[in-house]
Amino acid sequence: MENENVPTPALRKPRVRKPVIVVEAPPALRKPRVRKPVIVVEAPPVIEQEPTPEPRQPFLVGDIPVKTAAAIAVIAGLIGGGAGVAITGLTGATYRTVVQPQVVTINGSTATSLATAVAAKALPSVVTIEVSGASAAGSGSGVIHSENGFIITNSHVVTVGGAEETPSIRVTLSDGRLFPATVVGTDQILDIAVIKIDATGLIPVVFGDADSITVGSEVIAIGAPLGLQNTVTDGVVSALNRSITISNEGDGFNFDLPGNEQSALAQDLSLPVIQTDASINPGNSGGALLNTRGELVGINVAIASSGSSSGSIGVGFALPATLVKRVTTDLIDNGSAKHGRIGAMVSAVATSSGVIGATIRGVDPGSPAEAAGMVKGDVVTMFNGVPIRDEVDITAQVRSLRPGDVATFTYVRGGVSRTGSVTMGSLE
């Protein structure tokens, strides 16, 4: 057969693929693979650093904590009498004191109070005023109105109760500097004056809202009682809408001058005032009455006295800052101030009338009172929102307004209460 001799091919062993053996290092011998952490680099935070504070005592300017304190009264100076109580003049003693720079001394911050903070803030704005003339001398206080040297005080301070028309005046600042001063203008109707020293860079007092204080409000006063510079006292507002009167008669309310001299005034004065129980004494006239933020709410003008005592008995009076600011602006701008007038004669109400107020005794023809419909016999019980108890109250309120101002009033006629309004005329 064909192909019988062809050898039979040997069977080939199947090809076996050798498995691929991956030789790994034993776990114990292999270094573990360490993932390097991703480091996010951020900009460092901005650190705001406070300026390095200068060494200072606690409770300096602007650092007024809310703590309980009482009002400080500065004394000012009118005198009067009635029912055993007089409105005592506060013109200071004539003896001279050693003048030194004044600071608020703080012996440990734990002993500080609200009065401490207010005093530290307002002290640079309070001055001591010495006045001398041919026949009289005295001292008082004042507050700085502007950085260029205008200073507010009382008219009776710079005229020594009306005794001197051309006095010599010297002002001592809280830092001890002395300056001669000249009179810019005086208002003897509301007992306010402005004087001027040749200085700049002074620290003016900050005017506060006198209408925001209430009975019981804490107040602080700074002045120079008996020539003792920058004396601080405190207390509260004990009454609002008070009026006091100073008479030009020898037996009435007059200025209490050094040596118990009396000086007749050109006319009676009726002053609207804030009443405070702060301790004030002669020499504090023209000083600052401050609220708890160190803002001016009044200029101290008088104290009440009893019997032979001429010092504080806890009843002091200050002219409201709103009124002081208005008159001060007039004095600086014009050298004088204007006052309201309605042209009506008034007196206290008779006890048999059954109502408290001021009785209209007569009305001038063509006067603002006539134009407002006032007639003889009307009893005014309210004027411009202020209760009227007698003729002093209504006179004080009228004089505190400018000519052209419009005031509302309440009056009783024939047992019926009515309301009206009156436009102020001019006293001058």
Secondary structure, 3 states (H helix, E strand, C coil): CCCCCCCCCCCCCCCCCCCCCCCCCCCCCCCCCCCCCCCCCCCCCCCCCCCCCCCCCCCCCCCCCCCCCCCCCCCCCCCCCCCCEEEECCCCCCCCCCCCCCCCCCCCHHHCCHHHHHHHHHHHHEEEEEEECCCCEEEEEEEECCCCCEEEECHHHHCCCCCCCCCEEEEECCCCCEEEEEEEEEECCCCEEEEEECCCCCCCCCECCHHHCCCCCEEEEEECHHHCCCEEEEEEEEEEEEEEEECCCCCCCCCCCHHHCCCCCCCCEEEEEEEECCCCCCCCCCCEEECCCCCEEEEEEEEEEECCCCCCCCCEEEEEHHHHHHHHHHHHHHCCCCCEECCEEEEECCHHHCCCCEEEEEECCCCHHHHCCCCCCCEEEEECCEECCCHHHHHHHHHCCCCCCEEEEEEEECCEEEEEEEECEECC
